[in-house]
Amino acid sequence: MEEHFVPYYLFPEEATLALTNAVKYQELKTKATGSIPVYPDINREKSHQIIREILTGSPQRPLWVNNRNIGDLFKCYNIRFAETPLAASPEEAASIADKIGYPVVMKLNSATITHKTDVGGVILNLNSPVEVETAFNQIRSNLAKSGLENEMQGVTVQRQVSDGAEVIVGVTRNGMLGYAVMFGLGGIYAELIKIPPLNCIL
């Protein structure tokens, strides 16, 4: 007893918690060491160039990155995504949809409106040029009802994806915590389900 410390607890719950942590610690010690994956086809230099151009191209802060720049960044890291071309008119939207192939999704393009569904800015299952043109005018009409018609800079047209999960990814830098990464369900669930941030060092 003089050579070794023997822990003691007043209540069994504390002893159970200590044993649980001891088991977890032993599992971590015996776990095989992982390896950091290497992706040889990443174009990091080009991604840095794109980011520099974005930051120097506008004095606005915080700065919203447009869909084209985001797509260019995704391509640098071989991240698959649905192409998001912009259309400024119903006719242009229909032309883009013909090239993409149906069905397509139309979403409001606005620098000031973040939650597009709330203002009627998202329309799914468009299967023809007529439906696409009608959807463009419908989004414009929905905004006019709310007095937001001047916030519309056109629409985006995307191929409708039927499988997989829609996610939201974000990162911010806090003066005390460092970088905080957010990852969770996207779309209409982004605000419904509160996902705690994942704090990590980048």
TATAWO-V207301 format. One record per helix or strand of 2 or more residues. SS is the DSSP state (H for helix, E for strand). FROM is the first residue (numbers start at 1). LEN is the number of residues. If there is no record, write none. Layout:
SS | FROM | LEN
SS | FROM | LEN
This chain:
H | 12 | 19
H | 44 | 14
H | 67 | 10
E | 85 | 3
H | 90 | 11
E | 104 | 5
H | 117 | 3
E | 122 | 5
H | 129 | 17
H | 149 | 3
E | 155 | 5
E | 167 | 8
E | 178 | 8
H | 187 | 3
E | 198 | 2
